[in-house]
């Protein structure tokens, strides 16, 4: 094996591990943020005050958890972002009602 092919192979392997790790950690961070936002919504009485946003945030969070258990973390990240957005929209709506 020539030196060029060996170096190229090492770089390719390093980049594949690097990028696969990025998706994992990004998904973990988004899911934590979505869970925190959902907990805030739940604590503010979101189930009764803003049932649509509450149900939406809860279902997206469940989808994110399911997708996280499967290979490929990009869908989990997207569902977590949607859950966080729904939770934040519900919290904003609760603030308007007060």
Secondary structure, 3 states (H helix, E strand, C coil): CCHHHHHHHHHHHHHHHHHHHHHHHHHHHHHHHHHHHHHHHHHCCHHHHCHHHHHHHHHHHHHHHHHHCCCCCHHHHHHHHHHHHHHHHHHHHHHHHC
